[in-house]
């Protein structure tokens, strides 16, 4: 189950994705997983894989998004292992993430 990212509490629904920074609130599935693989690159933690129909996918996380915080803890400089351990240690019902959308580069053909 996924709590709405924006707006008044309207029950369970898919997240709306807007450019920039956003808060994503997810919970774990029946197996205690969120369906997310992270990778540390240049002192940042980035989304490497989001499993289809997982809490992470339903929360709106996408490949390339940068995770800035997990439950209020800044993750800058963390290894991917440390970030995964923080997710595993988090409560099943509520995991708060602050993420920066992946960079989008548009190339105009001439």
C-alpha positions as CSV (number, residue, x, y, z in Angstrom):
1,X,0.0,0.0,0.0
2,X,1.2,3.5,-0.8
3,X,0.1,6.7,0.9
4,X,-0.5,9.6,-1.5
5,X,2.4,11.9,-2.0
6,X,0.4,15.1,-2.5
7,X,-3.0,16.4,-1.7
8,X,-5.5,15.5,1.0
9,X,-5.6,11.9,2.1
10,X,-7.6,10.1,-0.6
11,X,-6.7,6.5,0.2
12,X,-4.4,4.4,-1.9
13,X,-3.4,5.7,-5.4
14,X,-0.4,6.0,-7.6
15,X,1.9,9.0,-6.9
16,X,1.9,12.0,-9.1
17,X,5.4,12.8,-10.4
18,X,6.5,16.4,-10.7
19,X,10.0,17.6,-11.6
20,X,12.4,18.6,-8.8
21,X,12.4,17.5,-5.2
22,X,9.6,15.4,-3.8
23,X,8.7,13.4,-0.7
24,X,7.8,9.8,-1.3
25,X,6.1,7.8,1.5
26,X,6.0,4.1,1.0
27,X,5.5,1.0,3.1
28,X,6.9,-2.5,2.8
29,X,5.1,-5.4,1.1
30,X,4.0,-8.7,2.7
31,X,7.6,-9.9,2.5
32,X,9.0,-6.8,4.1
33,X,10.4,-5.4,0.9
34,X,10.0,-2.1,-1.0
35,X,11.1,-3.3,-4.4
36,X,14.1,-1.0,-4.7
37,X,17.8,-1.3,-5.5
38,X,20.1,1.6,-4.8
39,X,23.6,2.4,-6.0
40,X,26.1,4.9,-4.6
41,X,27.8,7.1,-7.2
42,X,30.0,10.1,-6.4
43,X,28.8,10.5,-2.8
44,X,25.1,10.2,-3.8
45,X,22.6,7.4,-3.5
46,X,20.6,6.7,-6.7
47,X,17.8,4.4,-7.7
48,X,19.3,1.6,-9.8
49,X,16.2,-0.6,-10.1
50,X,12.5,-0.4,-9.3
51,X,10.5,-3.6,-9.4
52,X,7.2,-3.4,-11.3
53,X,4.1,-3.0,-9.1
54,X,6.3,-2.8,-5.9
55,X,5.7,-0.2,-3.2
56,X,8.6,1.8,-4.7
57,X,7.0,1.8,-8.1
58,X,3.6,2.7,-6.8
59,X,5.2,5.5,-4.9
60,X,6.6,7.0,-8.1
61,X,10.3,6.2,-7.7
62,X,12.1,5.8,-11.0
63,X,15.5,4.7,-12.3
64,X,18.0,7.5,-11.8
65,X,16.2,9.3,-9.1
66,X,18.6,10.5,-6.4
67,X,17.7,9.7,-2.8
68,X,18.5,12.6,-0.5
69,X,17.0,11.4,2.8
70,X,15.6,8.2,4.3
71,X,13.3,8.8,7.3
72,X,14.9,12.2,7.9
73,X,18.5,11.1,7.7
74,X,20.7,12.7,5.0
75,X,22.2,9.9,2.9
76,X,25.0,12.0,1.2
77,X,28.2,10.0,1.3
78,X,26.4,6.7,2.3
79,X,27.2,3.5,0.6
80,X,24.4,1.6,-1.1
81,X,24.8,-1.1,1.6
82,X,24.2,1.5,4.3
83,X,21.1,2.8,2.5
84,X,19.7,-0.7,2.1
85,X,20.2,-1.4,5.8
86,X,18.4,1.8,6.6
87,X,15.4,0.7,4.5
88,X,15.4,-2.8,6.1
89,X,15.5,-1.3,9.6
90,X,12.6,1.1,8.8
91,X,9.1,0.5,10.1
92,X,6.9,-1.6,7.8
93,X,4.1,1.0,7.6
94,X,5.9,4.2,6.8
95,X,9.2,5.0,5.1
96,X,9.7,8.6,4.2
97,X,12.1,9.4,1.3
98,X,13.1,12.8,-0.1
99,X,14.2,12.3,-3.7
100,X,15.5,14.5,-6.6
101,X,14.1,13.5,-10.0
102,X,16.6,12.0,-12.4
103,X,18.2,14.5,-14.7
104,X,16.4,14.9,-18.0
105,X,18.5,16.1,-20.9
106,X,16.6,17.0,-24.1
107,X,18.5,17.0,-27.3
108,X,17.0,18.9,-30.2
109,X,17.7,17.4,-33.6
110,X,18.8,19.9,-36.3
